């Protein structure tokens, strides 16, 4: 399996959150992980940043932000030029899908945890 540099956007230090579980599983599966969340902290050795960080060679952005909170990151994500953006359950956003597709970024409405568990990540 290839290491896919992934940004978890909407990261959390709360173990019951899916973003937390995603960071943990991504690390376990050997992917390089970056994380941005509302609160600083650390999950599975990954520091959660609270501000946008420079992104280079990002394969995947896994979203854990509701559509209203995603708007602040539209330009940031498009400028990062990831290969794909995964819209996890609860983050579905047809307005953003169009913007990403116009910029040749693949939209995947899926669950990062399921993709990792079934080796489809």
C-alpha positions in Angstrom: 0.0 0.0 0.0 1.2 3.4 -0.9 1.7 6.2 1.7 -0.9 8.8 0.9 -0.1 12.2 2.6 -3.4 13.1 4.2 -4.8 16.2 5.9 -7.5 15.6 8.4 -9.5 18.9 8.5 -11.7 19.2 11.6 -9.4 17.1 13.8 -10.3 16.5 17.4 -8.5 15.2 20.5 -11.7 13.6 21.7 -11.4 9.8 21.3 -15.1 9.4 20.5 -14.9 11.6 17.5 -14.5 10.1 14.0 -11.8 12.6 13.1 -9.7 11.3 16.1 -10.3 7.7 14.9 -9.3 8.6 11.4 -6.0 10.1 12.5 -5.2 7.1 14.6 -6.1 4.6 11.8 -4.2 6.6 9.1 -1.1 6.5 11.3 -1.5 2.8 12.0 -1.8 2.1 8.3 1.5 4.1 7.6 0.1 7.3 6.0 1.7 10.7 6.6 -0.9 12.8 8.4 -1.4 16.5 9.0 -4.2 17.7 11.2 -6.1 21.0 11.6 -8.7 21.5 14.2 -10.3 24.1 16.4 -8.2 23.1 19.4 -4.5 22.3 19.6 -3.5 18.9 20.9 -2.0 15.7 19.7 -3.4 12.4 18.4 -1.3 9.3 17.7 1.8 11.5 17.7 0.3 14.0 15.2 0.1 17.6 16.4 -3.2 19.3 15.7 -2.7 22.8 14.2 -5.3 25.5 14.8 -4.5 27.6 11.8 -4.0 26.8 8.1 -0.6 25.4 7.4 1.3 25.3 4.1 0.5 22.2 2.2 2.7 20.4 -0.4 2.1 17.2 -2.2 -1.1 16.4 -0.4 -2.9 13.3 -1.8 -6.1 13.4 0.3 -8.0 15.8 2.4 -10.5 14.1 4.7 -13.2 16.5 5.9 -14.8 16.5 9.3 -16.3 20.0 9.1 -20.0 20.8 8.4 -20.7 22.6 5.1 -21.0 26.1 6.8 -17.5 25.7 8.4 -16.0 24.4 5.1 -16.5 27.8 3.4 -13.6 29.3 5.3 -11.4 26.6 3.7 -12.6 26.6 0.1 -9.6 28.5 -1.3 -7.1 26.8 1.0 -8.2 23.4 -0.2 -8.3 24.3 -3.9 -4.9 26.0 -3.7 -3.4 22.9 -2.0 -4.3 20.9 -5.1 -5.0 17.5 -3.4 -5.8 14.6 -5.6 -9.1 14.1 -3.8 -11.3 15.4 -1.0 -13.2 12.9 1.1 -16.5 14.1 2.4 -17.2 12.0 5.5 -20.8 11.5 6.7 -22.3 14.8 7.7 -20.0 16.9 5.6 -21.8 16.5 2.3 -21.7 19.8 0.3 -22.8 19.9 -3.4 -21.7 23.6 -3.7 -18.1 22.6 -2.8 -18.2 19.5 -5.0 -18.7 21.7 -8.0 -15.8 24.0 -7.1 -13.5 21.1 -6.5 -14.4 19.4 -9.8 -13.9 22.7 -11.7 -10.3 22.5 -10.3 -9.8 18.9 -11.3 -9.9 17.6 -7.7 -11.7 14.3 -7.2 -14.7 14.4 -4.9 -15.3 11.3 -2.8 -18.4 11.1 -0.6 -17.3 8.3 1.7 -16.1 7.4 5.1 -12.4 7.5 5.6 -12.6 4.8 8.3 -14.5 2.4 6.0 -12.1 3.1 3.2 -9.1 2.3 5.4 -10.7 -0.8 7.0 -11.6 -2.2 3.5 -8.3 -1.3 2.0 -9.9 1.1 -0.5 -8.1 4.2 0.8 
